[in-house]
Amino acid sequence: MLTRLTLTEARAGLSARKFSARELAKAHLDAITRLNPDLNAYITTLPEQDVLAAADAADARYAAGTPGLMDGLPVGVKDLFCTKGVRTTAASKILADFVPPYESTVTANLLREGAVFLGKTNLDEFAMGSANMSSAFGPATNPWKKASAPDVALVPGGSSGGSSAAVAAGLALAATGTDTGGSIRQPAAYCGIVGLKPTYGRCSRWGVIAYASSLDQAGPMTRSVADAGLMLEAMAGFDERDSTSSNRPVPAFHKAVGKSVKGLRVGIPAEYRAPGLPAEIQAMWDRGIAWLKEAGCEVVDVSLPHTRYGLTSYYIIAPAECSSNLARYDGIRFGARVDAPSLDGVYEASRAAGFGPEVRSRILMGTYVLSAGYYDAYYLKAQKVRTLIRRDFEQAFENVDVLLTPTAPSAAFAQGENMNDPVQMYLNDIFTVPASLAGVPALSVPVGLDGAGLPLGLQVIGRHFDEETVLSIGGALEAAAGFTHLPAVHAGAGA
């Protein structure tokens, strides 16, 4: 089936003229028509004639021998990336009718390399959530099902849940995501795909609707580790319009996969062996350690002593930045307007109608910690802890090349579960948040299934701007695990 290919396989097939980009695009459009009504992975789909025209242009470049890195490959775009002339909502009512007149740098880079965009994928509103339940357009659904409860709808993770569901279900070969505290890696683990958060600054944030500017980073969500490297090559690069963009050369990331990892030192953080860690997660982690030992890696115990403060610091810093970034959506400068007798009334009515409960909660929390009486007690202290967390990673990487941890503390859970317990929801990010605070690259790789038949992932964390070693280790885990399972929804999907 064309919808079951990896990016690498599809690219090889197009180059060999085994099938056309038009056929590949049409297979995915048909899958979207058939499956998206149930999965709600896409908020907006592009018109078929536009998708097929882009595919035809890719076929012409293949015929001329001048294909780009992503030529003819059907991709979903998280609806947080501004796309010129295509509605961009951030899954919020306040931006329900926003059509940008410009293209984000990341999506422009992908288009330059020939990617064929299929549509805009669902997410938690303004990327705030761990389950894709806060979207104003309804939740996305994980294509995986529990063996014991096949009628129960599961979350695809968040905030990039629409992207992870689309890739897992065959509604795109790959998709863009954004990761603030785990929003690429956690949904990748829940849906049995690969998710890569690059080093902060590796991909431009220009044209990406902001949640927390010092944490947000774009990255690829794919079906293989090599695919993640390939797509990152197309996405990354310096952008003078983004002051946090790093002016570094972009390596051939996909070539890092398959390299020998013999002699590399893999750190196992003691603090990630948290009390109450499920036995299945621990067993999977132990298998990953054993696989890397067999591949010739040296395993070393390390300590990240400030990890226990990571989640607390994150949920001070991120809401604080969110309250600042979302201040612009007032019904006057940006966002849908609700008329009222006074200016203050317009602000209040527009924001009350436009923002959902989770977004309002985080704005209030962020405004509180930035207020005059609490700035030093909360926000400033959280920033100091963040510095210590980053130092922990830097010190660990003086002795090891990468760290290996679980990606998430559980497999995917049922829609609606834990929704009344915000602390439990925030704990879904316990293993991913520290790497985000430190700005280091981190990769989630699917390595097996739990007892209920749901995918589990392991996380590889690396040094700043050393995505190549992260991908090499991820490729070794992928090869050892041999994870080739696809959700049942794939049956009959595509040509």
Beta strands, then each sheet from edge to edge (+ up, - down):
strand 1: 42-45
strand 2: 74-78
strand 3: 116-121
strand 4: 174-179
strand 5: 194-197
strand 6: 217-222
strand 7: 265-269
strand 8: 298-302
strand 9: 402-406
strand 10: 442-449
strand 11: 455-462
sheet 1: 1+ 3- 2- 4- 6+ 5- 10+ 11- 9+ 7+ 8+
end
